[in-house]
Amino acid sequence: MRIDIISVVPELIESPLNYSIVKRARDKGLVDIHLINLRDYAANKYKQVDDYPFGGGAGMVIMIEPVARCIAELKSQRSYDEVIYMSPDGELLDQPMGNALSLKQHLIILCGHYKGIDERIREHLITREISIGNYVLSGGELAAAVVTDTIVRLIPGVLGDETSALSDSFQDGLVAPPVYTRPADFNGWKVPDILLSGHTANIDKWRHEQSVKRTAERRPGI
Ligand code: SAH
């Protein structure tokens, strides 16, 4: 899988995608992530990629020309399953969406900044718009990192233990059960006896019951 992320501040995404599980996936060649600086596609020597909004008002707007040039160049090299724009009013990211996206071959993710992007980009060049929640970030970079991390850990072979993504919250419509590690007793705060019992079937049953209970309490109706 290949993900091309277009941004005016690619530095903002570097660190989240260069450590831990995503880094391991990149090192193993399971995902190829490219950070593209939109300024490299600017028309003038000032590397201008934004301009004042028509009609007035505060904030700058990312221009269509550099975005169109950048996307055209990428599309001339391979075909893309989706050209995604990170947007607060897009479809809300959830685990089923992450699962579906993890099956794609080539994705472009465009990050907005400032006041947003020229609407014609959204109308003509974007195939899908994704939000990470009902709040406003300064730019799409952190949101793109969230989407990318969600997708990458679902690619087969990325997580060492093949079952661990499957037992995560939301994979089966349930949130995860509580987990514990040593010590079994911390100043009198004890780990549930069942987890120390060694009875795998009983432990599985307990975990499932905990998941069901937590889901009812915290995410009824997911
Ligand atoms: N004026 C816009 C917000 C612009 S925020 C509005 O009110 O809708 C600047 C950029 O940050 C956006 O272009 C988008 O790419 C990104 N962004 C902000 N919040 C986001 C969210 N919740 N999910 C995904 N992207 C977001």
Residues whose N, C-alpha, C, O or C-beta is under 5 A from the ligand:
A	BS01	SAH	M86 S87 P88 C111 G112 H113 Y114 K115 G116 I117 I130 S131 I132 G133 Y135 V136 L137 S138 G139 G140 A143
